[in-house]
Amino acid sequence: MLGNLRAAKKKTVGTKQTLKAVSKGTAKVVFVAEDAEEHVIRDLIKACTENGVEVVRIDTMAALGEACGIEIGAAAAAITEE
């Protein structure tokens, strides 16, 4: 699944941008780091559930950040519609 995120032409990185994409209906799949603080990702997971967006859990923020092509960890990311 992380390969799909790496290869995606359009994606969001970070909880706020990902939440916006879910709210707008453009997020196809959301990735959430297991080691992210609960209060950071709680609203995003709720929005995904309400909007029927698949949530994929990734072990660490570092792995998710790397898959996004950034050098720091990321709590959340999404593949968005082209």
Secondary structure, 3 states (H helix, E strand, C coil): CHHHHHHCCCEEECHHHHHHHHHHCCEEEEEEECCCCHHHHHHHHHHHHHHCCEEEEECCHHHHHHHCCCCCCCCEEEEECC
